[in-house]
Amino acid sequence: MSEYDGATAGRVLTFDESESVSFPNSFKEAMGTDRGLMVLVHKDRLIKIFPLDASEVSYLSLEIGKLTNDFLTRLSQIFKKSGLIDLLFSTGVCLRGTRCFYECYFSPDQLTVTLDELRDSLGELDGVRRVIIRDVSK
């Protein structure tokens, strides 16, 4: 039986030059994996860690003029057509009302198109100023 019995588990981390972070075995057991995606949410200064089954993870960032419901509907249609249905994390935020971003992390294994085809489809959306897709697995 695991030592983890409550609703949460906590541990103080030290951020130093080594860039390594260690987790207790009880955390790994509770997550059910020895790999995780760490995401820093800048506006909240909050770090989230998501359990991973996949070995590769891609980051997608869209800079757009304005975040609208129509944009999100059309984005969802492109994702579905591309086979991108299981996101590890996603967020949309507008900074000072002038720069808006939609960002997500996903396993590229699920795609039915190439990353270049996905990038091209997203670049054709009205209001998209920039599309960035990169591997964050390493």
Residue pairs with C-beta under 8 A, 6 or more apart in sequence:
2 26
2 29
2 30
3 26
4 26
4 27
4 29
4 30
9 26
9 27
9 30
11 23
11 24
11 27
13 21
28 34
31 49
31 51
32 51
33 51
33 52
33 53
35 51
35 52
35 53
35 55
36 49
36 50
36 51
36 52
37 49
37 50
37 52
37 57
37 88
37 89
37 105
37 136
38 47
38 48
38 49
39 47
39 48
39 49
39 50
39 89
39 105
40 46
40 47
41 47
41 48
41 91
43 93
48 89
50 88
50 89
50 105
52 88
53 107
54 107
54 109
55 137
56 107
56 108
56 109
56 135
56 137
57 88
57 105
57 106
57 107
57 108
57 135
57 136
57 137
58 105
58 106
58 107
58 108
58 115
58 133
58 134
58 135
58 136
59 103
59 104
59 105
59 132
59 133
59 134
59 135
59 136
60 103
60 104
60 105
60 106
60 118
60 122
60 131
60 132
60 133
61 101
61 102
61 103
61 130
61 131
61 132
61 133
62 75
62 101
62 102
62 103
62 122
62 125
62 128
62 130
62 131
62 132
63 99
63 100
63 101
63 128
63 129
63 130
64 71
64 100
64 101
64 102
64 125
64 127
64 128
64 129
65 100
65 127
65 129
66 94
66 100
66 127
67 92
67 94
67 100
67 102
68 127
71 102
71 125
71 126
71 127
72 92
72 102
74 125
74 126
75 102
75 122
75 125
78 118
78 121
78 122
78 125
79 85
81 113
81 121
82 111
82 112
82 113
82 117
82 118
82 121
83 110
83 111
83 112
83 113
84 106
84 110
84 111
84 118
85 110
86 106
86 107
86 110
87 104
87 105
87 106
88 104
88 105
88 106
88 107
89 104
89 105
90 102
90 103
90 104
90 105
91 101
91 102
91 103
91 104
92 100
92 101
92 102
92 103
93 100
93 101
94 100
94 101
95 101
105 136
108 115
111 118
113 121
115 133
118 133
119 131
119 133
122 128
122 131
123 131
